[in-house]
């Protein structure tokens, strides 16, 4: 790595010191550490006096310290056109001396349709103010009022919205004579929060920093969730205080009457695929594959938006829908063949396995719908929005977490399948031939299973060039790759297994000096965790999934010789297992076998040094080249 | 009897040769991949537009642009072509409209072609932002193998600006036609880009009311454009056509010229409210600045004014050649777009009796300006030309807070620009003077026991190397992680690479002149290098260029068609001394090498010498030209290869 890139890290420290010295507000300097912005004051007042309405008045003053903090100073007011009324918008900007420099008029706000990236049409809207500061720091103070008819959930209190934001003061005041179920998550970790009845305040909270392999922010940031016992959502009244009740409400309001009407026509389309002798498993698989190949995932949210799926008839006609529509459609197709299946609400996300709150029925944090099919011998799990997943495989998006099955009997908490190191496997077979000029040509075969398949299924549809760039990510950074050729990707339609075959030509693969030859053996990555030197680890260390990798590498040399030192080595700990053997194979070849397993785990922050030194030892061994001497 | 057959055959041959509109037939529906590019996810079978000027009420004079697309989808990646988003503009009374949308999807079902219409209910209109709207629709039942056909018409009152049309696209195009009927009142100049052969025909339209001439341009069997490395903008090479307005002559009105030549454009600009008038504007708030400037020596006056604007005004990241809200507003807001800030500088320079003019151009990543086709609409950037003496001038851009006078920010570096003088225009070739200059002197001891090189370096970063360092540092502090938009709770990764403990460590012990942008930056580091040496038995192997220099060849392709554009000139020099440890002698050192490309565009020199018990590595890499012609590519590629090979060689020390 180039020397010049590294100076920054040290210089950042030097500059931080100068920032602290300069601040002249009544802000304690400790609050400036690691902060790109400081919430000077934040005030949410919620009045919920009738079950069908709430009014929130919001006021916030945030001091943005540098360009990285600018995004925290943006004013973004989300509202839903059909049910929310947004008013009394005021935005003021102050310079570093707290002098008013701008008073923003409402018409200067841009009103957008709020895209979630997947919607092409939506009635969720956003008023946004785009501000270019002349210099830092600056303070932005804004306030607004929303009157809403949707009381499924009152506004949250999230005093810490992101890493690198400090909080001087944040308040939440709930005024309601009605019954409200409250959940105060992660509050116990914050001495800076005080509660008095339905009034909450946080003061003098330092900015949090993101650590590698830290738990989900849902397990770190404090959040106050307030769900009225009796509520209204888009003209659907309801009440629940159990998951069973929540599921019942969803089912009765949005799912119950959505059936396929033109059954004969739909069955005709499917009849060509399904034969009378097929059992339930086969029929389910065929229907899933039919949905995958005949529909596209697009999100259309209008009118009833968030919770109401588009009708299965419409999906059949236009061949697209969002997760709710496609899941319901699949469920109805299965029911045409008398196969029972369940609509499952879940909190999806690739990086973390966030559970629904087992002790607190709530729409949040659910954000996705999948389907499960309980068959006699097994329960099948499918994600109808994925065009590529093999049948009965969820992947990292929805695996291993607590979700909610929603049926006519109401809601029931269940857990989605967990994929462990017997399923999450990478097996690489590499043959390399080193030439006299230290260049090398090699043949590789990599088989990936379970979550190791990564995005292989979707990259399968991309161009050749994109596939080459993608496979590059699995190769060691130290290789000087000239060309990747004869790249072939095979994906298995029935199981989550993919195979990559390709050839590579490398420049300066080995290094020579006189009779000595230095041969690297890190070709493809074993995915050993890299942990930074700790300043003082604050959060637990989390490895969300177990996985395993093994490699079999044969290196042919341009001449006879001997291995100078034996690199064979193995080490085991509660965190993982690493093993490598290096031996000569014939007179002109070296055979290397290695394997690495990472165990799923959740470890206390005090164990950080121990965990780091274990993985560093594995990584050091990976990077130590084999020394070979000519004979 | 032979004649009729001959005629028929000739007719059929004609159809085949011109590759006229392919029908949507079984052959097309079963086609698995495109003959021009088997990896394409989709292809345009037809991509046509017909443009007419309409004079009817109540819309008044407007453009009617009829679009017709036929697209074949080969795989899931191509399915996104089945979703259309058509943007349109509405400001006050002047509204564009998207109408007459007709679309259908064709699929092969049981050997028969089945078509499904797009329903009107599935066409949505949406406001995106400000005056922009969009019409969106998703065709039904689009899947691999499908062929879709889409037609719609855009009516636009903005008759003076006809959108650019691309024949060449990122997917193969079987047939693309551009037909425009131009009434006699308009004279348009076609400005082409790219090199695909098009057929071009001009003829009068029969039964026209306004003396229309029809221009027909057709391209067939067009390969998708490639994305090469080190290219400014692929749209420069992508085949397309833009009809620029040259002049208008309406009945009983005089001829109005729009883009006759650069001089006419300069005249236009000099009289424009957003350009010339702003340069002459009285800005009484800044009288004191001008007064002070006049007391300064002429040779330092430009620097004073440049510094004033650079330090006191913030660029809001908006592009554009002029000041559309006026300089008075810029002075009160203390911020503005490119045109605002640089025209303000021109205003002040002129008031201070210096010879200064604005330079209009295309920003770097917008592509190359085709100076043979004078056009106002392609320009998006403006900088300042100041005469230092009758034969010497300097170009300034006050939008960048970190750029000293004498350098230009990367976005302002292009090949040509147009100086707008009171008496006309002058095209200049812009020379990139930014020089990335770094000098490093290091000394190391070898810690044999721990296989580490321990030492320190002194580094001086001058000119652009210092500017880039300051800019990178600011970005480092201020980088907005785009991924956060999607994972908005994730925060920023504290990626403190130096602390991974597996690679080399550097500790900055002194840093000078970071704040003064006119001074080079001096740094001193303490280092511990773990990865540059190997100890085997009684030998020490040290990497030939330690941890610096070129380790890999960035040029991988065999051939290159386009010039290579460097962002700046380069001059890097490193001298590293390694103290030979007690009890060791030098067994071998890599040979010296020196290589230069034929036009001396790039140079590499490597030398290792022994001197007073030390080994001294001399390393020089320089690039003297920022545009290198494709003919020099093989030599340039070879220079990098030699450097990368040298880095792999070893210095070998043996214990006595």
HADDOCK unambig.tbl for C-alpha pairs under 7 A between the chains (distance, minus, plus):
assign (segid A and resid 2 and name CA) (segid B and resid 547 and name CA) 6.73 0.50 0.50
assign (segid A and resid 2 and name CA) (segid B and resid 548 and name CA) 5.89 0.50 0.50
assign (segid A and resid 3 and name CA) (segid B and resid 548 and name CA) 6.70 0.50 0.50
assign (segid A and resid 6 and name CA) (segid B and resid 498 and name CA) 6.68 0.50 0.50
assign (segid A and resid 6 and name CA) (segid B and resid 506 and name CA) 6.86 0.50 0.50
assign (segid A and resid 7 and name CA) (segid B and resid 508 and name CA) 6.46 0.50 0.50
assign (segid A and resid 8 and name CA) (segid B and resid 473 and name CA) 6.31 0.50 0.50
assign (segid A and resid 9 and name CA) (segid B and resid 496 and name CA) 6.63 0.50 0.50
assign (segid A and resid 10 and name CA) (segid B and resid 507 and name CA) 6.59 0.50 0.50
assign (segid A and resid 10 and name CA) (segid B and resid 508 and name CA) 6.10 0.50 0.50
assign (segid A and resid 66 and name CA) (segid B and resid 478 and name CA) 6.41 0.50 0.50
assign (segid A and resid 67 and name CA) (segid B and resid 478 and name CA) 4.41 0.50 0.50
assign (segid A and resid 68 and name CA) (segid B and resid 477 and name CA) 6.46 0.50 0.50
assign (segid A and resid 68 and name CA) (segid B and resid 478 and name CA) 3.97 0.50 0.50
assign (segid A and resid 68 and name CA) (segid B and resid 479 and name CA) 5.54 0.50 0.50
assign (segid A and resid 68 and name CA) (segid B and resid 480 and name CA) 5.62 0.50 0.50
assign (segid A and resid 110 and name CA) (segid B and resid 129 and name CA) 6.07 0.50 0.50
assign (segid A and resid 110 and name CA) (segid B and resid 130 and name CA) 6.19 0.50 0.50
assign (segid A and resid 111 and name CA) (segid B and resid 129 and name CA) 6.15 0.50 0.50
assign (segid A and resid 112 and name CA) (segid B and resid 127 and name CA) 6.58 0.50 0.50
assign (segid A and resid 112 and name CA) (segid B and resid 128 and name CA) 5.24 0.50 0.50
assign (segid A and resid 112 and name CA) (segid B and resid 129 and name CA) 5.46 0.50 0.50
assign (segid A and resid 113 and name CA) (segid B and resid 127 and name CA) 6.84 0.50 0.50
assign (segid A and resid 113 and name CA) (segid B and resid 128 and name CA) 6.21 0.50 0.50
assign (segid A and resid 121 and name CA) (segid B and resid 124 and name CA) 6.99 0.50 0.50
assign (segid A and resid 132 and name CA) (segid B and resid 316 and name CA) 5.81 0.50 0.50
assign (segid A and resid 134 and name CA) (segid B and resid 314 and name CA) 5.46 0.50 0.50
assign (segid A and resid 134 and name CA) (segid B and resid 335 and name CA) 6.88 0.50 0.50
assign (segid A and resid 162 and name CA) (segid B and resid 489 and name CA) 5.77 0.50 0.50
assign (segid A and resid 162 and name CA) (segid B and resid 491 and name CA) 5.70 0.50 0.50
assign (segid A and resid 163 and name CA) (segid B and resid 491 and name CA) 4.85 0.50 0.50
assign (segid A and resid 163 and name CA) (segid B and resid 492 and name CA) 6.81 0.50 0.50
assign (segid A and resid 210 and name CA) (segid B and resid 491 and name CA) 6.50 0.50 0.50
assign (segid A and resid 210 and name CA) (segid B and resid 492 and name CA) 6.40 0.50 0.50
assign (segid A and resid 210 and name CA) (segid B and resid 493 and name CA) 5.87 0.50 0.50
assign (segid A and resid 210 and name CA) (segid B and resid 494 and name CA) 6.30 0.50 0.50
assign (segid A and resid 211 and name CA) (segid B and resid 494 and name CA) 6.75 0.50 0.50
assign (segid A and resid 217 and name CA) (segid B and resid 489 and name CA) 6.65 0.50 0.50
assign (segid A and resid 217 and name CA) (segid B and resid 490 and name CA) 6.98 0.50 0.50
assign (segid A and resid 294 and name CA) (segid B and resid 141 and name CA) 6.83 0.50 0.50
assign (segid A and resid 294 and name CA) (segid B and resid 143 and name CA) 6.62 0.50 0.50
assign (segid A and resid 295 and name CA) (segid B and resid 141 and name CA) 6.91 0.50 0.50
assign (segid A and resid 318 and name CA) (segid B and resid 140 and name CA) 4.52 0.50 0.50
assign (segid A and resid 318 and name CA) (segid B and resid 141 and name CA) 5.80 0.50 0.50
assign (segid A and resid 319 and name CA) (segid B and resid 140 and name CA) 5.96 0.50 0.50
assign (segid A and resid 319 and name CA) (segid B and resid 141 and name CA) 4.91 0.50 0.50
assign (segid A and resid 461 and name CA) (segid B and resid 75 and name CA) 6.46 0.50 0.50
assign (segid A and resid 461 and name CA) (segid B and resid 76 and name CA) 6.22 0.50 0.50
assign (segid A and resid 461 and name CA) (segid B and resid 77 and name CA) 5.75 0.50 0.50
assign (segid A and resid 462 and name CA) (segid B and resid 77 and name CA) 6.35 0.50 0.50
assign (segid A and resid 463 and name CA) (segid B and resid 39 and name CA) 5.60 0.50 0.50
assign (segid A and resid 463 and name CA) (segid B and resid 40 and name CA) 6.91 0.50 0.50
assign (segid A and resid 464 and name CA) (segid B and resid 39 and name CA) 6.63 0.50 0.50
assign (segid A and resid 480 and name CA) (segid B and resid 552 and name CA) 6.28 0.50 0.50
assign (segid A and resid 482 and name CA) (segid B and resid 556 and name CA) 6.13 0.50 0.50
assign (segid A and resid 508 and name CA) (segid B and resid 645 and name CA) 6.66 0.50 0.50
assign (segid A and resid 508 and name CA) (segid B and resid 648 and name CA) 6.75 0.50 0.50
assign (segid A and resid 511 and name CA) (segid B and resid 648 and name CA) 5.78 0.50 0.50
assign (segid A and resid 511 and name CA) (segid B and resid 649 and name CA) 6.66 0.50 0.50
assign (segid A and resid 512 and name CA) (segid B and resid 649 and name CA) 6.68 0.50 0.50
assign (segid A and resid 513 and name CA) (segid B and resid 649 and name CA) 6.78 0.50 0.50
assign (segid A and resid 513 and name CA) (segid B and resid 650 and name CA) 5.67 0.50 0.50
assign (segid A and resid 531 and name CA) (segid B and resid 500 and name CA) 6.54 0.50 0.50
assign (segid A and resid 532 and name CA) (segid B and resid 496 and name CA) 6.89 0.50 0.50
assign (segid A and resid 532 and name CA) (segid B and resid 499 and name CA) 5.61 0.50 0.50
assign (segid A and resid 532 and name CA) (segid B and resid 500 and name CA) 4.60 0.50 0.50
assign (segid A and resid 533 and name CA) (segid B and resid 499 and name CA) 4.86 0.50 0.50
assign (segid A and resid 533 and name CA) (segid B and resid 500 and name CA) 5.46 0.50 0.50
assign (segid A and resid 533 and name CA) (segid B and resid 501 and name CA) 6.66 0.50 0.50
assign (segid A and resid 620 and name CA) (segid B and resid 502 and name CA) 6.91 0.50 0.50
